[in-house]
Amino acid sequence: MVLIYFIFASIVITRINYGQSVSMSGLAGAVSLAGSGGDLWAVEGGNWQMAAGLLNRSDVTLHLQEEISTVTNLGGLYELNSTNGNSYTCQVAVVATPLDELNIQFTPQISIPERKLQHTYTTFIRGLLNPAYFGLDKVSDIPELVGTIENPELPFTCISVLKQNKVNDVTYKMFSRQSMTDALLDQIFSIRNETFRINWGAYPHYHAPEKFAPFMLDDDHLYYINAFENAASTMETGAVAAENMARLILSRLSDKKPSSSYGLKTSTADSNLQHPEL
Ligand SMILES: Cc1cc2nc3c(=O)[nH]c(=O)nc-3n(C[C@H](O)[C@H](O)[C@H](O)COP(=O)(O)OP(=O)(O)OC[C@H]3O[C@@H](n4cnc5c(N)ncnc54)[C@H](O)[C@@H]3O)c2cc1C
C-alpha cells in the first residue's frame, strides 16, 4: 500500500515540481519528492530577501536590465560586453544562468552538451474555480492543490491556492506545459478578474543518464554553475553548486591557502572532509 502511494505521489509530484514525467534520474526524482511535503520552509515576506540579503552583505555592484552578450578570453583576463554597450574586464567569469536558450558568444568557443529546458507556463488567476469543471458541486469541495497525472487530455499540471483574499476572491497559481488559452480558463474558472501569464524555461528536461556540461568552461577561469542542474534544479542545489564553485575558484587561484582563510565556512567540523578542489 505504501509503495502504491509512493509511486502515485511520484507521478504527480515530478509533474508539479519539474513539469515532466517520472522519466528522470532517481536523484532528481528524490529531490522533487523532497519538495512536496508540508514541512517546507520559506522566508517570511518572500524568498527574494535571500538574494537581496546576499547582495547587501557582499561588496558587489549589481547591473540590472543588462545582458552579457559576449565573453572573450584575452589570456589572463576576460572581456564581457553587454547589450547596453558596456564593456567589463575581469580575472574570473562565472556563468550563473542556464546557457541552453541564450545566445552569448564565447571566444574561443565553448563546448557543452545539448540540453533542452522544460518550459513551465505559470498562470496566476484572481477569481474562483468552477466546481462543475471538476465534477463537483461546491468550490469548497475542490482541494487546495489539484495535481494531475500524465494524460495528454489534461490541460494543466496543477492548480493551487496562493491566497484566499475574500470568500469568492482567491488567487490561484497554475502550472501547465502549454499556454492556457482564455477559452480554457473560462471553463476552469467561474470568476476570472485578473490573469497573469509567465512562460519559464524552468529546469532541464531530464533524461537519465544525464550528460553534464563541464563546470570549467575553459582551462583558465571561465566557470558554469548551472551545469549542476542536470543532477537536480532547485534554489538549494544552486546555492550548493555556487558555494562549491567559489571554493574551486579560490583553490585554483591559490591552491596553497586553505579555503577557510577566504572566509568561506564549512558545515562539517572535520576539516579532512573539505575537498579544496571541489
Ligand atoms: C515555476 C517555477 C517554480 C519553481 N519552484 C521552485 C521551488 O519551489 N523550490 C526551488 O528550490 N526551486 C524552484 N524552482 C527552480 C528555481 O527557481 C531555480 O532552480 C533557480 O531559480 C535557479 O537559480 P539560478 O540562479 O541558477 O538561475 P536563475 O534564477 O534563472 O537566475 C539567472 C539570472 O541570470 C540572468 N541572465 C540571463 N541571461 C543573462 C545574460 N546574458 N546576462 C546577464 N544576466 C543574465 C537572468 O535574468 C536571471 O536573473 C522553480 C522554477 C520555476 C520556473
The ligand as a Gaussian input file, in Angstrom:
#p B3LYP/6-31G(d) Opt

LIG

0 1
 C        7.742000      27.957000     -11.975000
 C        8.948000      27.550000     -11.198000
 C        8.798000      27.073000      -9.901000
 C        9.936000      26.705000      -9.161000
 N        9.756000      26.284000      -7.869000
 C       10.833000      26.044000      -7.101000
 C       10.691000      25.735000      -5.721000
 O        9.589000      25.684000      -5.190000
 N       11.822000      25.497000      -4.993000
 C       13.066000      25.562000      -5.558000
 O       14.067000      25.357000      -4.855000
 N       13.233000      25.840000      -6.870000
 C       12.150000      26.095000      -7.645000
 N       12.319000      26.411000      -8.964000
 C       13.650000      26.359000      -9.534000
 C       14.436000      27.589000      -9.148000
 O       13.710000      28.748000      -9.469000
 C       15.765000      27.542000      -9.920000
 O       16.433000      26.342000      -9.591000
 C       16.647000      28.710000      -9.532000
 O       15.995000      29.938000      -9.769000
 C       17.924000      28.663000     -10.353000
 O       18.708000      29.762000      -9.924000
 P       19.842000      30.354000     -10.826000
 O       20.422000      31.495000     -10.063000
 O       20.748000      29.260000     -11.273000
 O       19.117000      30.871000     -12.144000
 P       18.026000      31.999000     -12.311000
 O       17.207000      32.184000     -11.069000
 O       17.328000      31.663000     -13.588000
 O       18.889000      33.332000     -12.469000
 C       19.648000      33.567000     -13.628000
 C       19.710000      35.079000     -13.822000
 O       20.591000      35.347000     -14.901000
 C       20.030000      36.388000     -15.665000
 N       20.560000      36.308000     -17.032000
 C       20.186000      35.509000     -18.049000
 N       20.926000      35.737000     -19.147000
 C       21.790000      36.722000     -18.828000
 C       22.801000      37.418000     -19.559000
 N       23.076000      37.141000     -20.845000
 N       23.493000      38.387000     -18.917000
 C       23.240000      38.683000     -17.610000
 N       22.293000      38.059000     -16.880000
 C       21.581000      37.099000     -17.487000
 C       18.520000      36.129000     -15.622000
 O       17.825000      37.323000     -15.924000
 C       18.359000      35.708000     -14.169000
 O       18.142000      36.810000     -13.339000
 C       11.209000      26.780000      -9.733000
 C       11.357000      27.268000     -11.044000
 C       10.236000      27.658000     -11.753000
 C       10.401000      28.215000     -13.133000

